[in-house]
C-alpha cells in the first residue's frame, strides 16, 4: 500500500470522526456510534500491514 492511500484513509477517518462529533452534538447517539466505528475502521486499516491478511 502506498503512502498516498494511507494518507487518504487517515483523512477519511478524521472526517468521519468530525461527523461523529457533530452527530453526537445533535443528540443522534446511534448514528454517532456507527460513524465512530467507521472512523476507527478507516484509521486502523490505514496503518495495518498488508501482510497481516487472514490465512
C-alpha positions in Angstrom: 0.0 0.0 0.0 1.4 3.4 -0.9 1.8 6.3 1.4 -0.8 8.3 -0.5 -3.5 5.7 0.0 -2.6 5.6 3.7 -2.9 9.3 3.9 -6.3 9.3 2.1 -7.6 6.6 4.6 -6.4 8.7 7.6 -8.0 11.8 6.2 -11.3 10.0 5.6 -11.1 8.6 9.1 -10.6 12.1 10.5 -13.6 13.3 8.5 -15.7 10.5 9.9 -14.6 11.5 13.5 -15.7 15.0 12.9 -19.1 13.8 11.5 -19.4 11.5 14.6 -18.8 14.5 16.9 -21.4 16.7 15.2 -24.0 14.0 15.1 -23.4 13.4 18.8 -23.9 17.1 19.5 -27.3 16.8 17.7 -28.4 14.0 20.1 -28.2 11.3 17.5 -26.3 8.8 19.6 -27.0 5.7 17.4 -25.7 7.3 14.2 -22.7 8.8 16.0 -21.6 5.4 17.3 -21.9 4.0 13.8 -19.8 6.8 12.4 -17.3 6.5 15.2 -16.8 2.8 14.4 -16.4 3.6 10.7 -13.8 6.3 11.5 -11.8 3.9 13.7 -12.0 1.2 11.0 -10.6 3.6 8.3 -7.8 4.7 10.6 -6.8 1.2 11.7 -6.9 0.0 8.0 -4.6 2.8 7.1 -1.9 1.6 9.5 -2.5 -2.2 9.1 0.3 -4.1 7.5 -0.9 -5.7 4.2 0.9 -8.9 5.0 -1.4 -9.4 8.1 -4.2 -10.9 6.0 -6.2 -13.7 7.5 -5.0 -17.1 6.3 
